[in-house]
């Protein structure tokens, strides 16, 4: 009887654990979704034909000295 209830308890715990873990990243994803990102296509490095794209928040671009509002006005 003990092993039967132990196996039932273990199966319930295994079922509940992923559901509880899934709630935490969802709240982080919602927090990130609130911050709008702006993606800029940058010039390729010398010797390369591949351009690169960087995505950052407005605050991060300001720290790099880029005025997003000015670029969007163009």
Protein Blocks (a to p, Z undefined) as FASTA:
>chain_A
ZZmmmmmmmmmmmmmmmmmmmmmmmmmmmmmmmpccddddddddehiabdcdddddfklm
mmnopafklmmmZZ
